[in-house]
């Protein structure tokens, strides 16, 4: 069962961690490349701020973004700003998100590209944005630093996202303790992928190539973009 109040508290904690870490940077560092191809750290911070406002739109029943083009233009516009402006925007947009209350947490909301979900899951989606993009900044916060709860839940979410995908072979994932199935439906998995929790998550989330994972029954599956 989704506990949106717990997830909102987790978002606040993750946001404070990120703001504290980013606050140790300088203006030059913000212009340097992040781990996301083509994006500076400023792009990542601008995206985090605009994503918070977009999720406020979702919770309050408005379209998440006016358009994909407008989303991208807003990020490009905001990416070059100095550190103090980036910090203020991330902090203030996070406060707006924390204050947003849907009419009904159980109602279905629409995100980008026609994706729908329960309003109660939106705080977790924001938690994912903050944690993974903190890693993407490349400033010393790694997938291994994520909590076991977060890593397990995001692995659950991503395994479910690729479940039934025609381009992903039937696959069993395991970290030695837990196991997940994903990919095309089949009577039995074709491939078993084993590795540490952080590496499984990194591979599923497109943050690691999977070099620390072991595949049995076939090669490591190539995952489509999220």
C-alpha atoms as one frame of an Amber mdcrd trajectory, in Angstrom:
protein
   0.000   0.000   0.000   1.353   3.423  -0.966   1.908   5.775   1.977   2.031
   9.217   0.372   2.755  10.953   3.696   5.829   8.767   4.239   6.983   9.417
   0.689   6.513  13.172   1.046   8.726  13.079   4.130  11.294  11.088   2.171
  11.169  13.672  -0.620  11.860  16.432   1.904  14.834  14.548   3.334  16.252
  13.779  -0.113  15.802  17.384  -1.211  17.642  18.694   1.836  20.489  16.250
   1.165  20.729  17.472  -2.400  20.567  21.156  -1.468  23.276  20.708   1.165
  25.551  18.953  -1.320  24.915  21.414  -4.145  25.445  24.320  -1.758  29.118
  23.300  -1.520  29.639  23.873  -5.253  30.552  27.131  -6.975  29.304  28.839
 -10.129  31.926  27.177 -12.317  31.000  23.714 -11.041  27.358  24.242 -11.988
  28.348  24.769 -15.631  30.365  21.521 -15.768  29.000  18.366 -17.362  26.748
  16.089 -15.368  26.623  12.340 -15.919  23.669  12.788 -18.278  24.805  13.153
 -21.898  24.462  16.736 -23.133  23.407  18.130 -19.772  25.414  20.310 -17.416
  24.770  20.235 -13.691  22.743  23.382 -14.301  20.490  21.425 -16.652  19.912
  18.788 -13.970  19.059  21.392 -11.334  16.768  23.285 -13.709  14.999  20.034
 -14.565  14.501  19.211 -10.883  12.887  22.586 -10.255  10.634  22.445 -13.289
   9.698  18.824 -12.531   8.497  19.865  -9.064   6.223  22.476 -10.612   5.061
  19.987 -13.255   4.054  17.509 -10.542   2.127  20.268  -8.777   0.198  20.606
 -12.042  -0.457  16.857 -12.016  -1.711  16.829  -8.437  -3.964  19.828  -9.070
  -5.502  18.370 -12.229  -3.646  20.358 -14.910  -1.479  19.014 -17.754   1.999
  18.162 -16.505   3.689  20.293 -19.183   2.262  22.593 -21.835   4.251  20.530
 -24.356   7.451  18.586 -24.639   8.994  21.491 -26.494   8.060  23.927 -23.722
   9.525  21.576 -21.108  12.832  21.384 -22.946  12.910  25.134 -23.574  12.361
  25.880 -19.880  15.283  23.647 -18.911  17.566  25.267 -21.506  16.500  28.720
 -20.308  17.212  27.976 -16.653  20.367  25.845 -16.978  22.932  28.700 -17.229
  21.890  30.435 -14.005  24.404  30.931 -11.171  24.461  28.655  -8.155  22.411
  30.879  -5.835  19.586  31.129  -8.360  19.617  27.369  -8.934  19.496  26.651
  -5.205  16.670  29.100  -4.610  14.625  27.658  -7.474  15.053  24.049  -6.363
  14.176  25.004  -2.769  11.144  27.138  -3.661   9.735  24.693  -6.211  10.186
  21.873  -3.683   8.155  23.885  -1.180   5.387  24.351  -3.742   5.342  20.600
  -4.365   5.243  19.843  -0.631   2.231  22.154  -0.263   0.239  20.706  -3.168
  -2.736  18.593  -2.081  -4.903  16.736  -4.606  -8.645  16.604  -4.168  -8.334
  12.856  -3.606  -5.059  10.954  -3.131  -6.683   7.819  -4.581  -7.729   9.404
  -7.867  -6.005   8.675 -11.166  -3.788  11.427 -12.558  -2.101  11.852 -15.932
   1.619  12.416 -16.348   3.699  12.807 -19.528   2.976  10.902 -22.724  -0.417
   9.712 -21.537   0.975   7.750 -18.581  -1.517   7.492 -15.727  -1.031   6.638
 -12.071  -2.593   7.130  -8.674  -2.068  10.553  -7.124  -0.736   8.722  -4.071
   2.256   7.475  -6.092   3.287  10.960  -7.274   5.382  11.644  -4.139   7.372
   8.473  -4.810   7.892   9.554  -8.406   9.273  12.861  -7.114  11.503  10.989
  -4.661  12.924   9.066  -7.615  13.630  12.293  -9.483  15.489  13.842  -6.560
  17.557  10.772  -5.656  18.594   9.661  -9.144  19.350  13.180 -10.339  21.436
  13.770  -7.218  23.521  10.817  -8.421  23.528  12.267 -11.962  25.165  15.464
 -10.700  28.396  13.517 -10.136  29.287  15.265  -6.883  29.956  12.291  -4.628
  26.475  10.827  -4.104  26.294   7.335  -5.579  23.700   4.623  -6.074  25.268
   2.772  -3.153  24.308   5.723  -0.920  20.591   5.246  -1.592  18.522   3.650
   1.152  17.624  -0.027   0.926  13.951   0.949   0.942  14.338   3.295  -1.999
  16.520   0.897  -3.982  14.082  -1.973  -3.500  11.013   0.068  -4.377  12.546
   1.625  -7.467  13.741  -1.786  -8.622  10.162  -3.036  -8.123   8.878  -0.109
 -10.178  11.361  -0.491 -13.049  10.995  -4.270 -13.249   7.234  -3.738 -13.544
   7.783  -1.026 -16.154   9.702  -3.404 -18.444   7.343  -6.330 -17.757   5.650
  -7.417 -20.956   7.953  -5.261 -23.093   8.387  -7.019 -26.464  12.044  -5.938
 -26.784  13.115  -7.377 -23.412  13.526 -11.159 -23.132  11.883 -12.958 -20.201
  14.290 -12.103 -17.400  14.737 -12.954 -13.742  16.578 -10.382 -11.625  18.099
 -11.157  -8.248  20.394  -9.477  -5.761  20.863 -12.753  -3.905  18.061 -11.963
  -1.464  15.152 -10.692  -3.511  14.030 -11.605  -7.017  11.985  -9.935  -9.743
  10.756 -10.954 -13.184  10.518  -8.638 -16.157  10.442  -8.631 -19.937   8.195
 -10.567 -22.260   5.771 -13.039 -20.758   6.936 -16.655 -20.817   6.549 -19.888
 -18.901  10.076 -19.454 -17.541  12.704 -16.715 -17.673  15.233 -17.008 -20.492
  17.921 -15.033 -18.685  18.827 -14.631 -15.013  20.635 -11.417 -14.097  22.411
 -11.326 -10.735  24.250  -8.527  -8.982  24.380  -6.069  -6.088  21.232  -3.985
  -5.492  22.851  -0.705  -6.584  24.099  -2.234  -9.825  20.742  -3.822 -10.641
  19.043  -0.480 -10.076  21.688   1.397 -12.044  21.247  -0.916 -15.021  17.449
  -0.777 -14.942  17.519   3.016 -14.588  19.999   3.513 -17.420  22.720   4.778
 -15.064  25.110   1.820 -15.400  25.974  -0.476 -18.288  25.707  -3.618 -16.169
  29.387  -4.576 -16.092  29.048  -5.673 -12.451  26.105  -7.958 -13.258  26.209
 -11.638 -14.209  23.855 -12.989 -16.872  23.052 -16.703 -17.160  21.093 -18.262
 -20.005  22.005 -15.542 -22.485  23.615 -12.123 -22.773  22.646  -9.224 -20.548
  19.455  -7.869 -22.127  19.589  -4.506 -23.856  16.987  -2.323 -22.184  15.034
   0.310 -24.152  15.225   3.928 -22.981  12.931   4.877 -20.118
